[in-house]
């Protein structure tokens, strides 16, 4: 199923999400689980804040010397018998992978969870080429059956409840007895494990993403909690790693530092259950492993971010902490963002990758509370970059005419302090008199964007500037 970006319709998507009762029930788990677990994990580690500084510095250093580390990584992979392919665009990435599949006569591909594969639409391309693509991460497998995109980067099926999973399994697994009991999560998990085990054993090619690519050793690292990534890359004869350029990490020691903040920020674990290192194809004497090892390095707009306002976004290690703590994500979920990357990180990355015309609404989906920056393990200044995108949207006249007119009206007064003070003083007094009976407004001209969803409190007392001047007067 093809998932075209709908980021330009974020407002409509958000309204639909707010009316979706099952979704709203499911989102409660994001608010209650992820936040508390991260806080507890950070509290257990006294040096957590120092590790965040170290992680930021490692990523900054790597980005400043990305060309050198890419060359070192490529040389090491080839030295060990693997192959590195560079893809400037999503189409080039797809062409490279499809060419490898055709050369091996592949009929079935198993896949570990990969946001890059989602970004380039890999499943659709494989299916169009007559190749069965099977997601092996449980959450990804569930949403594949449902024909949906992930709604979260680490918990792709967080929006789906147990009953919906049971219905999908009964619809898809017709070879199993109809009267089987699927009332408990453990039974659902057991059924998925049994179905996927056959897929693992029969796959021609395994495709995984990568959390880190190590220049020092030519190693790719994935972190999972299910072990599906291990089976995806060990059992087939060909292992393809697809990752974006910024996943390069200088040394194994640097990766160890990053791993210490990754799981704690993502799921509140000290470490993920599986941290798997793969270094090239099977060597003589190895009991298992692929015959071929390919790495596809995708640019797709990343290099244009280097040295610019959005370079800091390339530090992202895809932990999901920003969306776990975002009140907007809590309200509407991931699908409302309309593309691969939801939440605050998506509000910055999506306009970069698909353009401000398509993704320009997303930076407006923020209260600017700053929680995303506060919890980011590599200290990405997400609110500041969202402001940059808002400025670009405004400069290109992509924001609504009413918004631009309102800001121009406000700017006229803001540039004239005396007039501004007179206007606000008069306006607040008038609103106070009109609204003093109820103490609030359920409707107010020019404020329907607010009053359509909530009451607006009637002003009480003097304006802030008047109170400030009164407190600033010297005492006689």
N, C-alpha and C positions, 0 to 999 in steps of 0.2 A: 504494500500500500504506500503510495507516494505522499509525503508530508510536505506540502508547499508552505513557505513562511506566511504566517498571518500576523506578524508583529505590527504591521501598520493598522491592524484592527484591534489593538490591545484593549481599548475602552469597551468595545462590544464583547470581546472575549471575557473581560473582567466582570461585566454585568451578568453574563451567562454563568460564570463560575460562582458568583455570589448567590445565584438562584438554585444552584445544584446542591441539594440537601445531602446526598451521599458523600460528595466531595468535601463539603464543609465538615462533616463528621470525621472523615479521614484526616483532614488537616489538623485536627486537634492533637493527633499523635506527634506531628512535627513539633508543635509548640511545647508539648509536655515531655517528650523523650530526648530529643537531640540537645536542647539547651541545657537541661540539667546534667546530662551525662558529660557534656564538654566541660562544664564548670567543675564538676567533681574530678575529672581527669586532670585538668589544669592545676587544681588545688593539691592533688597528690604529688605533683612534681615541682619542687621549689624553684628549679631553674627554667621553668616553662617560658617566662617572658624573655630570658636571655637566649633561649633556643629560638624564639621568634625573631629576635634581632639577627642571630646567626643565619637562620634560614633566608631572611631578606637579603643579607649581605652575599650569601652564596649565589642566590639567583641574580642579583645585580652584577656581580663579577662575571658570571657566565654570559649574561646578555651583552656585556661590554666586549667580550672576546668570543662571541658565538661562532664566528667564522673559523677561528683556530680550533675550537673544541669540536666543531662539526667535522673538520678535516681529520682530526685525531681519531674520532669515533669511527669514521668511515674506514680509515686505514686499519684499525684494529679489527673491525668486523670482517674485512676482506682477508686479513692475515689468518683469521681463524676459520676461513672457508665459507663465510656468509657473503651476502650481496646487499649493497645499499642502493636504493633508488630515490631520486629526488623528484618531487612533484610540485610544480609551481602553482597549480590550480587543482580544484576538486576533480575536474575531468581527467587531468593527467594521472592523478592518483587512482581513479577508477580504471583507466586504461592499463596501467601497470599491473594492478591486481588481476584484472580479467585476462591479461596476456599470460601471467603465470598460471592461472587456472586452466586456460586452454591448452597450454603446453603440456600440462600433466593430465589432461583429459578429465578434469575434476567434475564430478556429478553432485557431490555433497560437501558442504563447508560448515564446520562448527566455528562459532564465534564466542570469544570472551567479550565482556562489556567494554565498549569503546565509544567515547563521545565523538572522536574523529570519524569513526565509521558512520555515526549518525549524521555528522556534519556534511559528509560527501554523498550521503544516500547510498551506501554500499549494498544494503540488502536488496533494494530495488534493482540496482544494476546487475547483481548476481542472478536474481530471479528472471530478469529480462533476457539473460544469457542462457537460461535453462539450467541454472545451478541452484540446488536447494541450499538455502542459508538457514542455519538453526542457531538461535541465541541460546546460550547455555547458562548464563546467569539467571537465577530463578525469576527475579523481577523482570528482566528483559524478555525472558521466555513468555511470561504472562502477558506482557503488553504486545508481544509479537502475535500471540494468539488473538488478541483483541484488535489488532490492526491499528495500534496507537504508537505515538512517540513517547519517550520517557518524560515524566513530569518532575523528575529530580535527578541530579547527576550521580548520586550514590545510592539512591533508593528509587529506582525508576518506576516502580508500581506502588508508590506510597499512597496514591489516590484510590487504590482498588481495595475493596473489602473482601473478607473471606468467602462470603456467599457468591460474590461475582467470580472469584477464582474457581470455586467448585463448578459453577455453571460453564465456564470456559473449558475446564478439563473434561467435563461430561460431553461437551459438544465436540471437542477435538480428539479425544482418546476413545474412539468408537470401538476399538479392538478389545477393550477391557469390559468386564461384566457390568451390566447396567445397575445391578443391585448392590454394588460395592459401597462401603461407608466412607464418605469424605467429610464427615462433620467436624473433624479435628484438624488443626494445622499440621500436625505430624503426619497424618494420612495424606494430605495434599503434597507435602514435601516428599514422602516416600514414593508417591505415584510419579511425580516429576523426575525424581532420581532414576526410577526404573525406565521411563520413556527415554530420557536423555542418555542413559548409559549405552543404549543401542546406537544412538547417533554418534557418540564419541568413538565407538569401536568401528563404525563403518565410514567415518569421514575421510575424504581424500586430502583435504587441506584444513589446517587450523589457523584462524586469524585472531590475534589479540591486539589490544592497545598496549600502552606502556605508561607507567607512572614516571619512570626515569629511564634515561639511556645514558650509560656510563662511558665517557670518553676514554678513561684510563684502561678499561678492560674490554670494551665492545659489548657490554652486557645490557640486556633489557630487563627491567624489574616491573612486575605487576603485584598489586596487593588485592587480595580477595578474602572473603569469609566463607567461601563454599568449596574451594578446590577445583572449580570448573575450569579455571584458567590453566591449571597444571595439565589436566586431561586434554584440553584443547591444543596445547603445544607439544605434548609428549607423544600422543598416539598417532596422529596423521604423519604421512611421509614428508609433508611440507608445512613449515611454520612461517606465517607472514606476520610481521609486526608492523602496525601502522600507527604513527605518532606525528605530532607537530614538532616543528624545529626547536621550540623552547623547552622540550622535555630533556634536552641534553644537560647532563650534570658532570662536572669535571672528574670526581673520584668516588670510589665506594664510600670513603669516609664522609664525603659531602652528602651522599644519598642517605647515610645512616642518620645524619643530623636532621634531614628533611623528613625522614620516616618517623622520627620521634614527635614531630608536631602534626603529621598528616592524620593518623588514626585518632589521636586525641581530639583534633579539631573536627573530624568528620563524624565519628560514631561514639566518641568518649572511651574508646579502647586504648590501652597502652600501646598495643600493636594489633594489626589485623591478624586473623587466624592464619592466613597464608601470605608469606612474602617470598615470591618466587623469582629466582635469578636464572636467566637463560643466556648462554654465551655460545652462539654459533650452532652449526648442525652437529649431528652425532659424530663422535670421534671413535677411532678403532678401540674396541674394548668397552665402549659404553653399552649398558644393558638396554637403553631405550633412547628415544629422541628422534627428531626428524632427519631425513636425508638432505633436505634443503632448508636454508634459513635466509629469509629475505626481510629487509627493513625498508619500509616506504616512509620517507620523511616528507611531510606535507608543509608547504608554506601557506598558500591560500590567504594571503594578506598579512601574515605575521611580520615579514621583513619590513613592510611599510610602516609598522608600528615602532620599529627600533629608532631611537633617537628623537622620538616625538612625544606629544602630550600623553599618549596612551601606552608608552613602553612599560610602565609599571604593571600593566595588566598581564604582561607576559610572565610575570612572576607566579601567576596562579598555579597551584598544585591540585586543583579540582577536588577540594575537600568538601565543599558544599556548606561550610559554616556560615557564609554570608546569607544564603537563603534560609538556613535553619533559624536565623535570628531576625529575619526581615519581616516586619509587620505586614507589608504588602503581599509578600509570598504567602504568609499565613492566611491572608484573606482570600486569595484567588488561586493559589497553587501554581504549578509550573506550566500547564498547557496554555494558560492565558497569555504567556509571553510570546507564543506563536512560533518559536523555533527551537533549536537544539538546547540553547543555554538559557535557563531561567534565572530569576532572582537578580540581585545587584550585579553579580559578575556578568550575567547575560545582558543587563541594561547597558553595560559598557562594551562588551565584546560583540554583541549582535550588530549594532550600527557599524562597527569597524569592519566586520566580515561581509555583511550583505548591504551596507550603505545606509546613510542617515535617512534617506527618503523612505526606505522600507522599515528600518528599525528605530527611527527617531522618536517614536512615542515612548519607548521603554525607559529612557533616562528620566522621564517625568513620573514614572511609577515608583516614586520614592518620597518618604517623609523627611529625608535627610536627618534622621535621628542619629546616624553615625554608628549604629550597632554593627554594621557589616565591617567597617574599618576596625572597630574595636576588637573583633574576634578573629580577623583574618590572620592566619598563621605566618604569612609573609608580609604583613602590614601594607597591603595595597590600599592606596587612598581612593577608595571607590566613590565616595560622595563628590570629591573634587573632579574626578573624571566624568561623572554624570553631569556636573555643571558645565564642563567643556562641551559635552554633546548638546546640552540645552542651548548654549550660546550659538553653536553651529546651526542648530535647527532654526533658531530665531533669525540668524544672519541670512539664511537661505529662504526665508519667508515660508518655511514649511509648517510653522505653528499656525493655529487658527487665527483668522483676522481679528476676532474678538479679543483674543489674548494679546496680540500685538497692539491693538488699539488701547486696551486697558493699561498695558505697560507704558505706552506713550503718554497717556493721560496722567498716570502716576508720576512719570518722570518730569512732566511739565511743572508739577507742584514741588517735587523733591529738589529741583534745581533752584527753587525760590523759597528759602526757609521761612521767611516771614509769612508769605502767602500759604505755605504748607501748614504752619501752626494755626493760622486763622481758620483755614478750611477744616482741619481735623477737629479743632475745638468746637466749631459750629456743628460739624457733622455728628460728633459724639453727643453733644447736648440734645440735638434734634432726635437722634435715635433713642436716647435715654427717655425723653419725654414720650415718644410714641410707644416704646416698649415697656414702660415702667409697670403697666397693669399686670402683664403676664411674666415679665422679666425675661422674655425670650421672643424670638420671631420664628414662626413656622413657614413664613413666606416673606421674601424681601426682594424687590426689583434689583437687578444686576448681581444678585447673590444666589441665583437658583442652583448653581453648581454645588453650593453648600446646603441650602435649605431643602433641596429635593431629597436628601438622605438624613438630615439631622437638623435640630433647631439651632438657631444662632443666638447666643446669649445677648441680651440688651446691655449696652455699656453702663457701667456703674462708676461714679466718682470722676475725678479729673483724668485727663490724658496722661500718658507716661511722661511726656516732655514737661508738662506742668508740674507733675510730682517731682521730677528730677530737679527742676529749677528751684522748687520750694526747699528741697533738702540741701541743695547746694548753696543757698544763701548763708552768708556768714552770720553767726549768732552774735547779737549785740552784747 
